[in-house]
């Protein structure tokens, strides 16, 4: 399966159709619907909708539709109705005017002091009735499916680019780990010599404190202490082994695809920990440089992994 990014954009539009002429009105164009979906990275799936009142009823269906295809990301869905703002208001039909008159008479029968409807109010009310919310809602859902397909394709393309970049960084990290391997014997020899120097210094200090005599137990205790410190300092091979294991797992996840973002994020943290430990244990300048280069590459990977679903 492909790797998906959480970043993407898509839009879709339905053009308004032309309604046939009737005895009460001339030919007029029906409103169309437009929709756009934007998504950015987020720890979880966070859906936000900006819908006009006539399309508000479609939010549950839109939420189900997006939830079936998207698993993570902050997603904003915006829809609007096109073709409703004409330069010249369309004349209301006699039937609409008759309905409004009847409603006005009923209201004024109970509220005689109520002001009569103005021309602007009549045009506004009849304009609202000219659009059919049910038809608009039915048109919105197929549009949402089209836009969602385009969004998923865009996220897939971006995910492919991210995976390619991450695999490139993996290759560079493997090369750095390979460059570090020949330095381990040199590091071991340096630490061994340091251990011997400190061991001789410790024996001399102990002998001076004891009047020239060093017992076997004292020598053994001191040897264990120095040997423990020595073992801790030279054990960089273990960090390189674990680092290689993490690189292999990251490569496997990128090739596997699907929802791998959270696991990749965890492995990036582990890579950073191993590179830090490698640098802190090293007394070799070249190995320190390799550790710094590793951390730079890992930080670049961390920024990109944040966008993977």
C-alpha positions as CSV (number, residue, x, y, z in Angstrom):
1,X,0.0,0.0,0.0
2,X,1.2,3.6,-0.6
3,X,2.3,6.0,2.1
4,X,-0.1,8.9,2.5
5,X,0.7,12.4,3.5
6,X,-1.7,14.4,5.7
7,X,-1.3,17.5,3.5
8,X,-3.5,18.0,0.5
9,X,-6.1,20.1,-1.2
10,X,-9.0,19.4,-3.6
11,X,-12.1,21.1,-4.8
12,X,-15.2,20.3,-7.0
13,X,-18.0,22.3,-8.5
14,X,-21.4,21.6,-9.9
15,X,-22.7,24.2,-12.4
16,X,-26.3,25.3,-12.0
17,X,-28.8,24.0,-14.5
18,X,-31.2,26.2,-16.4
19,X,-34.8,25.8,-15.3
20,X,-37.5,25.7,-17.9
21,X,-39.8,28.7,-18.4
22,X,-43.2,28.6,-16.7
23,X,-46.3,30.7,-17.0
24,X,-45.3,32.6,-13.9
25,X,-41.6,33.2,-14.6
26,X,-39.0,33.5,-17.3
27,X,-36.2,31.0,-17.8
28,X,-33.8,31.1,-14.8
29,X,-30.6,29.4,-13.8
30,X,-30.6,27.2,-10.7
31,X,-27.9,27.6,-8.1
32,X,-24.8,25.3,-8.3
33,X,-22.7,24.0,-5.4
34,X,-19.0,24.3,-4.8
35,X,-16.9,22.4,-2.2
36,X,-13.2,22.4,-1.2
37,X,-11.3,20.2,1.2
38,X,-8.0,21.2,2.9
39,X,-5.9,19.0,5.1
40,X,-2.8,19.4,7.2
41,X,-1.0,17.3,9.7
42,X,-2.5,16.5,13.1
43,X,-2.1,13.7,15.7
44,X,-5.7,12.6,15.2
45,X,-8.5,13.1,12.6
46,X,-9.9,16.5,13.2
47,X,-12.8,17.5,11.0
48,X,-14.1,21.1,10.6
49,X,-17.1,22.1,8.4
50,X,-18.0,25.5,7.0
51,X,-21.4,25.1,5.4
52,X,-24.2,27.5,4.5
53,X,-27.5,27.0,6.3
54,X,-29.1,25.2,3.4
55,X,-26.4,22.6,3.4
56,X,-26.0,22.1,7.1
57,X,-28.0,18.9,7.1
58,X,-25.3,17.2,5.1
59,X,-22.7,17.5,7.8
60,X,-23.3,14.0,9.3
61,X,-23.1,12.3,5.9
62,X,-19.9,14.3,5.1
63,X,-18.4,13.4,8.4
64,X,-19.0,9.7,7.8
65,X,-17.7,9.9,4.2
66,X,-14.4,11.6,5.3
67,X,-14.0,9.3,8.3
68,X,-14.2,6.2,6.0
69,X,-11.2,7.3,3.9
70,X,-9.0,9.5,6.2
71,X,-7.4,8.4,9.5
72,X,-5.4,11.3,10.6
73,X,-5.1,15.0,9.8
74,X,-6.8,18.3,10.5
75,X,-9.4,18.5,7.6
76,X,-11.4,21.6,6.8
77,X,-14.4,21.2,4.5
78,X,-16.0,24.4,3.0
79,X,-19.0,24.5,0.8
80,X,-20.9,27.3,-0.8
81,X,-23.9,27.9,-3.1
82,X,-23.1,29.4,-6.5
83,X,-25.3,31.5,-8.7
84,X,-27.5,32.9,-6.0
85,X,-26.3,36.5,-6.2
86,X,-27.7,37.9,-9.4
87,X,-27.2,41.5,-10.4
88,X,-31.0,41.8,-11.1
89,X,-33.3,40.1,-8.6
90,X,-35.6,37.6,-10.3
91,X,-39.3,38.5,-10.1
92,X,-41.3,36.4,-7.7
93,X,-44.1,34.3,-9.1
94,X,-47.7,35.1,-8.4
95,X,-48.0,31.9,-6.4
96,X,-45.2,32.9,-4.1
97,X,-46.7,36.4,-3.7
98,X,-50.1,34.8,-2.9
99,X,-48.5,32.6,-0.2
100,X,-46.7,35.5,1.4
101,X,-49.9,37.6,1.4
102,X,-51.8,34.8,3.1
103,X,-49.1,34.5,5.7
104,X,-49.0,38.3,6.3
105,X,-52.8,38.4,6.7
106,X,-52.7,35.6,9.3
107,X,-50.0,37.4,11.3
108,X,-51.7,40.8,11.2
109,X,-55.0,39.1,12.3
110,X,-53.3,38.4,15.6
111,X,-50.9,41.3,15.5
112,X,-52.7,44.3,13.9
113,X,-49.8,46.6,14.7
114,X,-47.3,44.5,12.7
115,X,-45.7,46.3,9.8
116,X,-46.5,45.1,6.3
117,X,-43.8,43.4,4.3
118,X,-41.6,45.7,2.3
119,X,-40.6,45.1,-1.3
120,X,-37.0,44.2,-0.2
121,X,-38.3,41.7,2.3
122,X,-40.6,40.1,-0.3
123,X,-37.7,39.7,-2.7
124,X,-35.5,38.3,0.0
125,X,-38.1,35.8,1.1
126,X,-39.0,34.6,-2.4
127,X,-35.3,34.3,-3.3
128,X,-34.9,31.9,-0.4
129,X,-37.8,29.8,-1.6
130,X,-36.4,29.6,-5.2
131,X,-33.5,27.4,-4.0
132,X,-34.4,23.9,-3.1
133,X,-32.2,22.8,-0.1
134,X,-33.0,19.2,-0.8
135,X,-31.7,19.3,-4.3
136,X,-28.6,21.2,-3.2
137,X,-27.9,18.7,-0.5
138,X,-28.2,15.8,-3.0
139,X,-25.8,17.6,-5.3
140,X,-23.3,18.2,-2.5
141,X,-22.6,14.5,-1.6
142,X,-21.4,13.4,-5.0
143,X,-19.3,16.5,-5.2
144,X,-17.8,15.6,-1.8
145,X,-17.0,12.1,-3.1
146,X,-15.2,13.6,-6.1
147,X,-13.3,16.0,-4.0
148,X,-12.3,13.4,-1.5
149,X,-11.0,11.1,-4.3
150,X,-8.9,14.0,-5.5
151,X,-7.7,14.8,-2.0
152,X,-6.6,11.2,-1.4
153,X,-4.8,11.1,-4.7
154,X,-3.0,14.4,-3.7
155,X,-2.1,13.0,-0.3
156,X,-0.8,9.8,-2.0
157,X,1.4,11.8,-4.4
158,X,2.8,13.8,-1.5
159,X,3.3,10.7,0.5
160,X,5.3,9.1,-2.3
161,X,7.6,12.1,-2.4
162,X,8.0,12.0,1.4
163,X,8.8,8.3,1.3
164,X,11.4,8.8,-1.4
165,X,13.1,11.5,0.6
166,X,13.1,9.4,3.8
167,X,14.6,6.4,1.9
168,X,17.3,8.7,0.6
169,X,18.1,9.8,4.2
170,X,18.1,6.2,5.3
171,X,20.8,5.5,2.8
172,X,22.9,8.4,4.1
173,X,22.5,7.2,7.7
174,X,23.6,3.7,6.7
175,X,26.7,5.1,5.1
176,X,27.5,7.1,8.2
177,X,27.1,4.0,10.3
178,X,29.3,2.1,7.9
179,X,31.9,4.9,8.2
180,X,31.8,4.6,12.0
181,X,32.4,0.8,12.1
182,X,36.2,1.0,11.3
183,X,36.6,3.6,14.1
184,X,35.4,1.3,16.8
185,X,38.7,-0.7,17.2
186,X,40.6,2.6,17.4
187,X,38.2,3.8,20.1
188,X,38.6,0.5,22.0
189,X,42.3,0.8,21.9
190,X,42.2,4.4,23.2
191,X,39.9,3.4,26.0
192,X,42.0,0.4,26.8
193,X,45.1,2.5,27.2
194,X,43.1,5.0,29.3
195,X,42.0,2.1,31.5
196,X,45.5,0.9,32.0
197,X,46.8,4.3,32.9
198,X,44.0,4.9,35.4
199,X,44.5,1.4,36.7
200,X,48.2,2.0,37.4
201,X,47.4,5.4,38.9
202,X,44.8,3.8,41.2
203,X,47.2,1.1,42.3
204,X,49.9,3.7,43.1
205,X,47.5,5.9,45.0
206,X,46.2,2.9,47.0
207,X,49.7,1.7,47.8
208,X,50.7,5.1,49.0
209,X,47.7,5.3,51.3
210,X,48.4,1.8,52.7
211,X,52.1,2.3,53.3
212,X,53.2,0.5,50.1
213,X,51.1,-2.6,50.4
214,X,48.1,-3.5,48.1
215,X,46.0,-6.5,49.1
216,X,44.4,-8.7,46.5
217,X,40.9,-7.7,47.6
218,X,41.7,-4.0,47.2
219,X,43.2,-4.6,43.8
220,X,40.1,-6.7,42.7
221,X,37.7,-4.0,43.8
222,X,39.6,-1.3,42.0
223,X,39.8,-3.5,38.9
224,X,36.1,-4.1,38.8
225,X,35.4,-0.4,39.1
226,X,37.7,0.6,36.3
227,X,36.6,-2.3,34.1
228,X,32.9,-1.3,34.5
229,X,33.7,2.3,33.5
230,X,35.8,1.0,30.5
231,X,33.0,-1.3,29.3
232,X,30.4,1.5,29.4
233,X,32.6,3.8,27.4
234,X,33.6,1.4,24.6
235,X,30.1,-0.1,24.0
236,X,29.3,2.1,20.9
237,X,29.0,-1.0,18.7
238,X,25.7,-1.7,20.5
239,X,24.3,1.7,19.5
240,X,25.3,1.1,15.9
241,X,23.6,-2.3,15.9
242,X,20.4,-0.9,17.3
243,X,20.5,2.1,14.9
244,X,20.8,-0.3,11.9
245,X,17.8,-2.3,13.3
246,X,15.7,0.9,13.4
247,X,16.8,1.8,9.9
248,X,15.7,-1.6,8.6
249,X,12.3,-1.3,10.4
250,X,11.7,2.2,9.0
251,X,12.5,1.0,5.5
252,X,10.1,-1.9,5.9
253,X,7.3,0.4,7.1
254,X,7.8,2.8,4.1
255,X,7.5,-0.1,1.7
256,X,4.5,-1.5,3.5
257,X,2.6,1.8,3.5
258,X,-0.8,2.4,5.0
259,X,-1.1,4.1,8.4
260,X,2.6,4.1,9.5
261,X,3.0,7.7,10.6
262,X,2.8,7.1,14.4
263,X,5.2,4.1,14.3
264,X,7.7,6.1,12.1
265,X,7.6,8.9,14.6
266,X,8.4,6.6,17.4
267,X,11.3,5.0,15.5
268,X,12.7,8.5,14.6
269,X,12.8,9.2,18.4
270,X,14.8,6.0,18.9
271,X,17.2,6.9,16.1
272,X,17.8,10.2,17.8
273,X,18.5,8.6,21.1
274,X,21.0,6.2,19.6
275,X,22.8,9.0,17.8
276,X,23.0,11.1,21.0
277,X,24.4,8.1,22.9
278,X,26.9,7.5,20.2
279,X,28.1,11.1,20.5
280,X,28.2,11.2,24.2
281,X,30.3,8.0,24.4
282,X,32.8,9.0,21.7
283,X,36.2,10.4,22.5
284,X,37.1,10.3,18.8
285,X,36.6,13.5,16.8
286,X,35.7,11.7,13.7
287,X,33.1,9.6,15.5
288,X,31.7,12.8,17.1
289,X,31.4,14.4,13.6
290,X,29.5,11.3,12.4
291,X,27.1,11.5,15.4
292,X,26.4,15.2,14.6
293,X,25.8,14.4,10.9
294,X,23.4,11.6,11.9
295,X,21.4,13.9,14.2
296,X,21.1,16.5,11.4
297,X,19.7,13.8,9.0
298,X,17.4,12.4,11.7
299,X,16.0,15.9,12.4
300,X,15.2,16.3,8.7
301,X,13.4,13.0,8.8
302,X,11.5,13.9,11.9
303,X,10.1,17.0,10.2
304,X,8.8,15.0,7.2
305,X,7.5,12.1,9.3
306,X,5.2,14.6,11.0
307,X,3.2,14.8,7.8
308,X,2.7,11.1,7.2
309,X,-0.7,9.6,8.0
